[in-house]
Each structure stands twice: as C-alpha cells, then as structure tokens.
Amino acid sequence: MSLVGKKFPDLNVDAMNEMGDTFKVNVLEAARDNKKKVVLFWYPKDFTFVCPTELHAFQAALPEFERRNTVVIGASCDTPEVHFAWLSTPKDNGGIEGVTYPILADSNRNLSSILGILDITNETFDEATGTVQVEGDNVTYRATYIIDEEGTVQHESINNMPLGRNVGEYIRLVDALTHVQEKGEVCPANWEEGKDAMQANAKGTAEYLASH
C-alpha cells in the first residue's frame, strides 16, 4: 500500500550515530517538529556490497541536502551495535567510517513491517511449532521516502537488492517539491532546478509544450 499523500508512521525507532550513541528517532517528528524535509533510505544489510556505496554517496551529498533544509536518515534491520561496528570500519575495508547522519536500527522490524518493504516471498504457519515461518531474507529492499515539513510522504520508491540508487535524483526531487511549494507550479518531465516549470492547467501545458 502506497504511503504517498499520507502521514509517515508515528513510531520511535532505535538509531546509531558515528559516535556510538544509541537513541530514538521518530521520522515523522524529525520532519514535522523541525520543519524540515526528510530523505529516509533503507538498505538490506550492513557489511555487504552495494550498500556501502550508497551510504557513502548520501554522505558525499549531505551538504546539498542540508542546503535544501533536508535531513538524511539511513535505515536497515541490523542492530545498533552492528551499525557501530560498520561505522568504525574504514572505507577501504568495506566500511562506512565517515558517515555522520543517523542510521535507524529497526531490528524488531516494526517500522519496516508497517511500510511493507521486507523481503518476504511467502509466509506459512507451522502447526507443529505454532510459529509463522517466512521465505526470504526478511531484510528490507532499497526503499526511499521523501517526507515534507508536515510529515506527509511526497515520494516513495523501492529498488530490488542489486540495484543501487542515484542520489542525485533525490536532490532533484527535493528541488521539485520545493519549487511546487514555493511557486505553485508543477514540474514536467526531466525538470531540474533553474529550468522552466508550468501552470497546472490546459493553457500551461500548451504553452510549455509549444516552447519545449
């Protein structure tokens, strides 16, 4: 079920930072209470392959997000302790040392279950043990959310495990959202900051298409 146009779930989740501090993060409150946009990106596992490239890419772009009044938050189902071990591992050894934004540790899978982004292909009830058994790794896909200053989800996307994200696209989407908020115009295909947008009516569409 899509969350676009809806409030992000109001849930406190454990998080870790580069200092080794464990604390609670509520993504909805991070947006609404601080009047900031939030880019929340989920990745499957610490100490894997595509994942560190994405965490370093978001870190490299962090000044661009901050300039746009946007908070970046990473997330996976690993524990805070595993996050800190990875944060303490040098980049040239596959680690994410140097990453400074908080990383959610949704080890109980409460938030990822609500979002429906876990790699579960099938669930069966085992009568002998009285347990539900799942097929799949039960870790998250590469899901990404852009949440506005009111806590409303404006974008969500999900990549399968092997498909790394283009961080520049999320900067572009934040720019587009800001343009809509400030100018009241809508952003056409391939729009980038500084390019023409359009009025959300038939005349605006015709004028835009005539000149592009």
CORTA-V958536 format. One record per backbone hydrogen bond with DSSP energy under -0.5 kcal/mol. NH is the residue of the N-H (numbers start at 1). CO is the residue of the C=O. Records with the same first field share a line. If there is no record, write none. Layout:
# CORTA-V958536
NH->CO ; CO
This chain:
# CORTA-V958536
5->153
6->3
8->151
11->9
13->25
15->23
16->103
17->21
20->17
23->15
25->13
27->11 ; 25
28->9
30->26
31->27
32->28
33->29
34->29
35->31
36->31
37->69
38->147
39->71
40->38 ; 145
41->39 ; 73
42->143
43->75
48->45
53->49 ; 50
54->50
55->51
56->52
57->53
58->54
59->55
60->56
61->57
62->59
64->61
65->61
66->62
67->63
68->64 ; 65
69->66
70->65
71->37
73->39
74->102
75->41
76->104
77->44
83->79
84->80
85->81
86->82
87->83
88->84
89->86
93->90
94->91
95->90
96->86
97->89
99->96
103->16
104->74
105->14
106->76 ; 104
107->105
109->106
113->109
114->110
115->111
116->112
117->112
119->139
120->118
121->135
122->135
124->133
126->124 ; 131
127->125
130->126
131->126
133->124 ; 131
135->122
138->119
141->117
142->159
143->141
144->157
145->40
146->155
147->38 ; 145
148->152
151->148
153->6
154->146
155->146
157->144
159->142
163->160
164->162
167->165
169->166
170->166 ; 167
171->167
172->168
173->169
174->170
175->171
176->172
177->173
178->174
179->175
180->176
181->177
182->178
183->179
184->179 ; 180
185->179
186->198
188->186
191->188
195->192
198->186
201->199
205->201
206->202
207->203
208->204
209->205
210->206
211->207 ; 208
212->208 ; 209
